Amino acid sequence: MNTAFHYILPLACFSGLAAHAGGPKQNTSKPNVILIYADDLGYGDLECYGAKNIETPHVNRLASEGIRFTNAHATAATSTPSRYSLLTGEYAWRKPGTDIAAGNAGMIIRPEQYTMADIFKSSGYATGAFGKWHLGLGDKTAQQDWNAPLPTALGDLGFDYSYIMAATADRVPCVFIENGQVANYDPSAPIEVSYTHNFPGEPTGKDNPELLYNLKPSNGHNMSIVNGISRIGFMKGGGKALWKDENIADSITAHAVSFIEQHKDEPFFMYFATNDVHVPRFPHDRFRGKNPMGLRGDAIAQFDWTVGQLLEALERTGLAENTLIILSSDNGPVVDDGYDDQAEKLLNGHKPSGNLRGGKYSAFEGGTRVPVIVRWPKIIRQPEVSDALISQIDWAASLASLVGARLPKGSVPDSQNRMNTLLGKDKTDRPWVIEQASNHALSVRTKNWKYIEPSSGVPFMYWGPKIETGYLETPQLYNMEQAGEKENLATQHPEKVFELEQILREIRKENR
């Protein structure tokens, strides 16, 4: 095995976290819950899902000790709406302003909303969020003062502790936010952020390509430069608080491991949202240059390593047996998403979406069908592969049921308790799942059929990603027993089109 997989993070004490040595097992019957949420990781990107040219031993181990789902769906083909739906149990398309968020977006989930973190906190759990957030911070868009504590942050949404990126690695501000304020804040370099104008004297990727010593853009992503990589948006300052992309996974993981150490004697919920494998892909040198697929392959290996670090921490603290881990991704894959990392050129037969059509942004299956692996050694004794139709929209209500939480009236409105299916106690299919494409087109997916509503837009993305969008101005109907959504059967089965259209009408008109 490559020595990179043996790298052990130092268990330093971080602000707000006290690291403890391993000790007796947790004195509670309540399970810990860790939700590992990858970014842009496709259905075909993991070895246990048939990936080529990549080894993912730690994720493979989860699958070999748990349940691997083959018909699981995110609620949207892009990040912000998927994350909103996951954490609130409400379809993002019901709420304006849930499209892909800028780095200076105001908080999209409002403090008065009941979240997945609230569910656990109200049930006596310690709660923590780590990594990519991308759901806004502060009360109003573009009005944050990044040089002081933010008036609204994750503490208002049920998280006791948070160490996050405001948005994505390709968007400013390029600093970590710890408990609502910039981590390692440097008062000598006050932070300014804008998504409308640059700051005098600040270089950009467009005007100063000679400063791009780590990655160059392939399309867009040519504004402010941080760590030799140009981004979306403009930023000034930051100083020692600025992240280095090659250390993002290490930093997020170290803080998460420390959180496990601190809370080993009480039940905890962890939302662990990795940056991998989102662009810009610039993993630690331990991984860079090790995979034949280049930086994207290296980033998948780095993601697998982070999973291994969490597993090791659980074993060291005696918590592995009674910790429920759910691993998934926010949406389907994208290869060239704006940086010249040769990801398209170096696929060499690897299919990030597997045998599915489309990918990130798309109305086709590759946009929302994602890996899901569930492991809980105390309950799940035998490995399984389940083809049950499931959706991330149901995880809020399911986990509430697991911990016996009392839900306020009107909370998690679209979420259903499907815990038995997640734990392999049955293989009951959800009657239907709703999927949202980047252009807001909705699809209804049953076990055997998929209906995509008419929508406008280009059939194929040309600006960077090479992805079929699935946008068509007439109805689409696919028999999902036939792989690849190849034949539109809408005209042959008008009664089925009407049936699935009616589901969509009823769901849309429900008052939430």
Number of C-alpha atoms within 10 A of each C-alpha: 6 9 8 15 18 11 11 13 14 10 15 14 15 12 12 12 17 14 18 17 11 15 12 10 17 18 10 11 9 17 23 28 21 19 17 22 23 24 24 28 26 32 33 23 28 24 15 18 17 16 20 18 17 18 18 20 19 20 22 18 15 24 22 17 19 26 25 26 24 19 18 23 32 31 32 36 33 26 29 25 30 28 27 26 28 25 21 26 24 24 24 22 20 14 14 8 14 21 21 16 22 23 28 26 23 22 20 23 23 17 16 8 16 21 25 24 26 22 25 26 21 16 16 14 23 21 25 26 28 26 29 26 27 26 25 25 28 22 18 15 16 17 14 20 15 21 16 13 16 18 14 19 25 29 17 16 21 23 23 18 20 27 26 27 28 27 28 25 24 25 26 28 33 26 25 27 27 21 22 24 20 25 18 16 21 16 13 10 14 15 21 18 24 19 17 8 11 18 13 7 7 15 20 23 23 16 12 15 18 10 18 18 11 13 18 23 22 16 14 16 23 25 27 29 26 25 16 18 26 32 29 22 24 24 26 22 17 24 16 14 19 19 20 17 22 17 14 21 20 20 19 23 23 23 25 26 23 23 27 26 23 19 21 24 17 18 25 23 25 25 24 26 25 26 26 29 28 23 24 29 26 24 27 19 12 15 23 19 14 15 18 14 24 20 24 28 27 26 26 25 27 24 23 20 25 25 22 21 22 21 20 16 19 21 14 15 21 18 23 22 17 22 23 23 22 21 23 25 28 31 34 34 34 27 25 22 22 21 24 15 23 15 19 17 11 16 18 12 10 18 18 25 25 19 14 20 20 27 32 32 28 31 30 29 27 31 37 34 30 31 27 26 26 24 29 22 18 12 15 18 12 12 17 17 14 21 15 19 22 29 26 26 30 26 25 30 24 20 19 21 17 14 17 13 17 11 15 10 8 10 17 27 18 18 21 18 17 22 19 13 19 26 17 22 11 13 16 16 17 17 10 20 22 23 28 27 24 20 16 16 21 21 26 21 23 19 18 12 18 25 28 28 22 15 16 13 13 12 13 15 14 10 12 15 19 16 23 21 24 28 24 17 11 11 18 21 26 22 19 16 10 11 12 17 21 12 12 15 17 19 12 10 12 12 11 17 23 13 11 21 18 13 13 18 10 9 12 12 9 10 7 13
